[in-house]
Amino acid sequence: MKKLILASLLVSSTLSASILYPTDVKPVYLTPDSKDIAGKLLPTNGIDVIEESGDRIKFSLKGFVNPAASNVIYYSNGERIIALSFAKTKTPKYEIIKKGETGKWDEVKVVAYTTKDSLEKDLKPMLDRAKQTYQESCSICHHLHKESQYNPNQWPSLFKSMLSRTPIDKKDEWLIIQYLQKASKGDIK
């Protein structure tokens, strides 16, 4: 029994106060016990784990909000690399870290809840898998496009237009899109 308690404390401390990365699209809730999914957290976006309770974790995420789309938290300022999106009827409260000036978006911090599954401490293996899947699947029909060939806003629609012609599993769609968008910015070496 002592070993079981010690093991659970070790797992709890591993999740608490650390940066974790979702490996796939994860449900997001506004309260710890809600059954109502309020939004989606996309893969590769680092979340700061605040605490855990049962099968949920409370997390914070920093990003940017376009005033014209306040239900979406973006990875970077001015580019539509989605980190976290909420249903229009479920817009979360977020803290403004820095108000956007001269057409720039507001830098924000949002606190929400998600499930404890499909989270990794190390981002690199996930990005390596996305890169390998992209390279192996997308070079079957044509010369492989360099990640920098398109800007972050162009990659989602281009990739989705070809997805049905590839062997890429639907669950990896957003992982690869996130990889392509961030690599096109130079955020992935």
PyMOL commands that set and color helices and strands:
alter all, ss='L'
color gray80, all
select helices_A, chain A and resi 2-15+88-90+124-138+147-149+155-163+170-184
alter helices_A, ss='H'
color red, helices_A
select strands_A, chain A and resi 19-22+26-29+39-41+47-53+56-66+69-76+79-86+94-98+106-115+119-120
alter strands_A, ss='S'
color yellow, strands_A
deselect
rebuild
show_as cartoon
